């Protein structure tokens, strides 16, 4: 399909800790996501899409900059935690160009509704990095009803002011997104497009549905909610998010904006305790496939033919580069992008292309590289080599059978690593639970 004549509106929807197979269109076992399944059926679904990291804030650094997160000090935290309130270093530097700041400079109205997790005011914040409006939490995890973080500090904001409002957080974010789309519609209808980051906290812990307000007092001292939750609650949390996305799509249709709005949906990293990652192993904090391979859906009727599935390899930052390309916006010359535009894939103008991808984690000394069919992985000092199309569960290790291929991929990773700043000695790893709390994977 050819590109539309007008620049598209863009809505970037990000779930939090969603598993690869949680949605129906990715093999989910329960019908929790009819809206997202419909967007996939009417658009493009990627089966080999990856997050830049297996944990929240590092991925978000890559997402907002379209560059490898390792370039920024704040992204070395795995993840940024609430103890960093007041820090002048653990956040997104305001001078760094971002996806919203570049779009804003080109004429887009911009907003973040949902999770920020890139440092705290007064030094950092969404309004200082390209967003015109912000509504949501600044930290990594908050209670859905009290809107307090893991230290018991209230963490719901409108702009840079704390905002008290009763309600289930997923629904509050959906309500605000619908309101923002409706407010931006008159300008969009006359040629001024908008960019909305809709970053849900669902289905991140604590494990609370709309009907679980009583749990808020029970979990206030430990939002990891180690004693609770189950797959049924978890799936309902996803469904609440899906319903909200449905309301946003309905607003777009009612305003006549749906055809030329690029809607992208993904997760910031792989699944957590109750996620379904089948057939992948591992999850959040792991560089095995379950920690980094995530759902990717793109819907844009003016440019994407319906019912397509792609095996194109891609990273979170590639979607940010794609959005800039769709808007006709160039990168800042002093901050060249690491992300690669997927616009030709979306429009069907070309085939899939080779996309080398690299990761590293302070946690367990992990490293990974995906080059074509092959993946190099190191965990706890052990090197592995997997053929991913033949063995998505990463159970058949070819390291001893193909030492030359292993050496080739290891060398490629080390060459890439040499272009990145080293992990700072004071970088922290924050684990909410371990083997003492539940059996490991």
HUVENUR-V319429 format. One record per run of one state. SS is the DSSP state (@ for helix, = for strand, . for the rest). FROM is the first residue (numbers start at 1). TO is the last residue. If there is no record, write none. Layout:
SS_FROM_TO / SS_FROM_TO
This chain:
._1_8 / =_9_15 / ._16_23 / @_24_26 / ._27_33 / @_34_41 / ._42_43 / =_44_46 / ._47_48 / =_49_50 / ._51_55 / @_56_65 / ._66_68 / @_69_71 / ._72_72 / @_73_76 / ._77_77 / =_78_78 / ._79_81 / @_82_84 / ._85_98 / @_99_105 / ._106_108 / =_109_114 / ._115_125 / @_126_128 / ._129_132 / =_133_136 / ._137_147 / =_148_148 / ._149_153 / =_154_154 / ._155_156 / =_157_158 / ._159_160 / =_161_162 / ._163_168 / @_169_189 / ._190_193 / =_194_199 / ._200_214 / @_215_219 / ._220_230 / @_231_254 / ._255_260 / =_261_267 / ._268_288 / @_289_292 / =_293_293 / ._294_295 / =_296_299 / ._300_307 / =_308_310 / ._311_313 / =_314_314 / ._315_315 / @_316_326 / ._327_342 / @_343_347 / ._348_356 / =_357_361 / ._362_362 / @_363_365 / =_366_371 / ._372_373 / =_374_379 / ._380_381 / =_382_387 / ._388_402 / @_403_417 / ._418_428 / =_429_429 / ._430_441
